[in-house]
Amino acid sequence: MKRRAIFLVALGICLSGCALLEQETRISKSFPIEGIERVILRASAAEHTAVVERAGTAVTVSGVPSGGAKGYHSSDPNWKETPAAEWGLDFVAEKFGNILVISTKNEIAYVHHHYSIHDIVVEIPSRIELVREERKLTGNGAPNLERP
């Protein structure tokens, strides 16, 4: 009985630590929406975005960095794989009249290097239309802030 209790406490600590780690690595950005009627989200995981309707004067986008360079073997003996949390994944935005375009930044897929943002959540007022556009990833991680 005592072993079971110790095991359950240890399991609870591990699960709490994993949840805390994910919270710490979650990327979150807020953008003002004054005069905005439509938000376009451009991300590799845009189609799987969760939407939370809430009142406010900003749209908030968050997600979890993922990926790495598994299988890549550099000839440089000092090379170390960059963790997704340190890759520079981010959200950026550009306003075009009454439309706000939000794009991921530094998402890439090139040979062994794959870095992306998953578990995206958009918090947005219900009066604003959200359009999801999936980004096809390449070796160029520049944001797609083109005019809609």
C-alpha positions in Angstrom: 0.0 0.0 0.0 2.8 2.4 0.9 4.6 1.7 -2.4 1.4 2.4 -4.3 1.0 5.8 -2.6 4.6 6.7 -3.3 4.2 5.7 -6.9 1.0 7.8 -7.3 2.7 10.8 -5.7 5.7 10.4 -8.0 3.4 10.1 -11.1 1.6 13.2 -10.1 4.8 15.2 -9.7 6.0 14.0 -13.2 2.7 14.9 -14.8 2.6 18.3 -13.1 6.2 18.9 -14.3 5.3 18.0 -17.9 2.3 20.4 -17.9 4.4 23.1 -16.4 7.1 22.6 -19.0 4.6 22.9 -21.8 3.2 26.1 -20.3 6.7 27.6 -20.1 7.5 26.8 -23.7 4.1 28.0 -25.1 4.5 31.0 -27.4 1.8 33.7 -27.0 1.2 37.0 -28.8 -1.6 39.5 -28.6 -2.5 42.0 -31.4 -4.9 44.9 -31.2 -8.1 44.6 -33.3 -9.5 48.1 -33.3 -11.2 48.5 -36.7 -10.6 44.8 -37.6 -13.4 42.7 -39.1 -11.4 39.7 -40.3 -8.3 37.9 -39.0 -6.3 35.6 -41.4 -4.1 33.1 -39.6 -1.3 31.6 -41.7 0.4 28.6 -40.0 1.3 25.0 -40.9 -1.2 23.9 -38.3 -3.9 26.5 -39.1 -6.5 23.9 -40.0 -6.2 22.4 -36.5 -6.5 25.7 -34.6 -8.7 25.8 -31.5 -10.8 28.9 -31.2 -11.9 30.5 -27.9 -14.5 33.3 -28.3 -14.0 36.0 -25.7 -14.7 39.8 -25.6 -11.8 42.2 -25.8 -9.8 44.6 -27.8 -7.1 42.2 -28.9 -6.7 38.8 -30.5 -4.3 36.4 -28.8 -2.6 33.5 -30.6 -0.6 30.9 -28.8 1.0 27.6 -29.6 3.7 25.1 -28.7 7.1 25.0 -30.5 8.0 21.5 -31.8 10.5 19.8 -34.0 14.2 19.6 -34.4 16.9 18.2 -36.7 16.6 14.5 -35.9 18.8 12.4 -38.2 21.1 15.3 -39.2 24.8 14.7 -38.6 27.0 17.7 -39.0 30.6 17.4 -39.9 31.3 20.1 -37.3 32.1 18.3 -34.0 30.8 21.2 -32.0 27.4 21.3 -33.7 24.4 20.7 -31.4 20.8 20.5 -32.4 18.7 23.6 -31.6 15.7 22.8 -29.4 12.4 24.0 -30.8 11.9 26.4 -27.9 15.1 28.1 -28.9 14.6 28.2 -32.7 12.8 31.6 -32.7 9.4 30.4 -33.6 6.9 33.2 -33.2 3.7 35.0 -34.4 3.8 38.3 -36.3 1.1 40.4 -37.8 0.4 43.1 -40.4 -2.8 45.1 -40.8 -4.4 45.7 -44.2 -7.4 48.0 -43.8 -10.0 46.1 -41.8 -8.1 42.8 -42.1 -5.3 41.6 -39.8 -2.9 38.9 -41.1 -1.2 36.8 -38.5 1.6 34.5 -39.6 4.0 32.2 -38.0 7.7 33.1 -38.2 10.6 30.6 -38.5 8.5 27.5 -39.2 10.6 25.4 -41.6 10.7 21.9 -43.2 14.0 21.3 -45.0 15.6 17.8 -45.2 16.2 16.9 -41.6 15.2 20.2 -40.1 11.6 20.6 -39.2 10.4 23.3 -36.8 6.7 24.2 -36.4 4.1 25.5 -34.0 1.3 23.1 -33.0 -1.6 23.1 -30.5 -2.5 26.6 -31.7 -5.2 28.5 -29.8 -6.8 31.7 -31.0 -8.7 33.8 -28.5 -10.9 36.2 -30.5 -14.2 38.2 -30.1 -17.1 36.5 -31.8 -17.8 39.5 -34.0 -14.5 39.0 -35.9 -14.3 36.4 -38.7 -11.3 34.0 -38.4 -9.9 32.6 -41.7 -7.4 29.8 -41.5 -4.7 29.4 -44.2 -2.3 26.5 -44.1 1.3 27.3 -44.7 3.3 24.9 -46.8 6.7 24.8 -45.1 10.0 25.1 -46.9 13.6 25.9 -45.9 12.6 29.6 -45.7 11.0 30.5 -42.3 10.1 34.0 -43.3 6.5 35.0 -42.2 3.8 35.2 -44.9 2.5 38.7 -44.4 1.3 39.2 -48.0 -1.7 41.3 -48.7 -4.8 39.1 -48.8 
